[in-house]
């Protein structure tokens, strides 16, 4: 499937569509419809439950989006958070220079200096793909959105390009609130903004998007992970930096063999395993997932090592959906230096240290994109989303077979009871076949129909979205039936 098919489908059924369509859209910005907003909230809820509510080591925060400008000086974003850009001298179109070189020449120059990319463009006479014009010099372009805070010009600040920095700046206070435990993690989810040069591929590269991030702090002198035995044997499709340098492809391997000796190695392996498990738990096809170690040139300025969880799209190939970076002590040290405040933690023996940090960073939109891509099914009869009940917009739809003869009254009673526990949808209009198809399209796993037999023996039919099989269940047992089937649902 190509990404455009999925984008058209999502617009049609109310998942996501370009913002302000009546004015022609606005590149890199999307709005979420009635179905999409449910899916998005569900994904975020499952993530929060998995990592905050079910991990004793982790607490959550919610930081501000417009952030003190010094944060971004200390973090290195003012200096380093840029892409390389070139503009056509004839038609004025701007291109991300490294992506252009990859597309036109097949050479990966990600992370190379602007001058080097410029030389490659000139030597190979790469021209504007749109009009054939000559390309201007390759320059750096900072991706942060600036904003003015206060009247009369005020202070120049930035919309956060990652949620992570709000975690780092709050570390001293939250560490105290968490009663100085170590290791411990702080989680946050919310909007991030990047003035991407070429936003594209539907929800994949946006200018406004959401992240779900954890900064997991540990003492490099006491870095054993108590869950290591549970994860060390787990296998994934893996690709190390060395394998890439030898021109090899990904192959099934133990996660433990992906990560070399480094402080916090066991935790890094744990976070890779937990990350892959999370994607699978929300319905991302495990056969399309691989974990790739970034090459040294690709790494962000703060990274001692980064592993990307990637998803294989038929038309776009392998693409990053999550980055898991070892940020060492970079961020806490920088904020200590720039703010003059202490970012140290204390060991039981009283000695002090700056914690190291491992950061798993998921994009909400890319998670949903991979999930929908995995769930989309089309055959001669219908299009449906084979989506996991825990993230489906509705778990159940309830219909009376016809809107007369007392059937709507019974159906409404059942619907009211179900919706106290599950997200439910009620519909009594139109042909029953069409009502089923509509629910299939948005991924509702179960449809309950009240028919004439219900009046006689109080049973209803429950239809399974994937098999389209129906079974009769007594109306008083419907809630227990749903509970059981949601619990046992497997991707
Ligand atoms: N704090 C680390 C950080 O922000 P990143 O690799 O730049 O690292 C993490 O971003 C994740 O955020 C990515 O794996 C991706 O899922 C998501 N993301 C980044 N830029 C994005 C964009 N322009 N549009 C949509 N999602 C994006």
Boltz pocket constraint, residues with backbone or C-beta under 6 A from the ligand:
constraints:
  - pocket:
      binder: B
      contacts: [[A, 161], [A, 162], [A, 163], [A, 164], [A, 194], [A, 196], [A, 203], [A, 204], [A, 205], [A, 206], [A, 207], [A, 209], [A, 210], [A, 211], [A, 213], [A, 320], [A, 321], [A, 322], [A, 323], [A, 359], [A, 361], [A, 362], [A, 363], [A, 364], [A, 365], [A, 366], [A, 367]]
      max_distance: 6.0
